[in-house]
Amino acid sequence: MNFKKILIAVDNSTCSEKAAKAGYDMAEKFGAEVALVNIIEPIPANVNPDLTLAPVFLETYDNSEENSHVLLKEMEEKYGKDIKTTYLSIVDTAAHGIIQQSDEWGSDLIVIGTYGRTGLYHFLMGSVAEHVARKSACPVLIIPNKCEVD
């Protein structure tokens, strides 16, 4: 397999940092470019009686978009190694947004971290990484949180 476009899903977690490091290491080895994707989870909107969105929702969205860009920039600066990087940030559910962005960007590989939760929590919440792996059109590399990435 020859990976030329690697999409790395990131959020504010340690497992996401490990995925970013592993993804950039692979990009360096394959001479690939990277897209960092951060999904802004939708929040329930408060609708005013005149059917407009409440200002609080719009302000929260603006802050989330700005925070997302800051996160992506920090990940690139920390692990990027001068690899061509594209930032992707959208409002969507995590698994759907990652798959959609992967398809639109044309990635050859998705790298994603996972907490490795089991039991009741896993049953109730599911796993974004699992969902992405099942639905993706390209290979998915899942980096477990317990993994030591050098």
Buried (B, 14 or more C-beta within 10 A) or exposed (E): EEBEBBBBBBBEEEBBBBBBBBBBBBBBEBEBBBBBBBBBEEEEEEEEEEEEEEEEBEEBBEEBBEBBEEBBBBBBEEBBEEBEBBBBBBBBEBBBBBBBBBEEBEBBBBBBBBBBBEEEEEEEEEBBBBBBBEEBEBEBBBBEBEBEBE
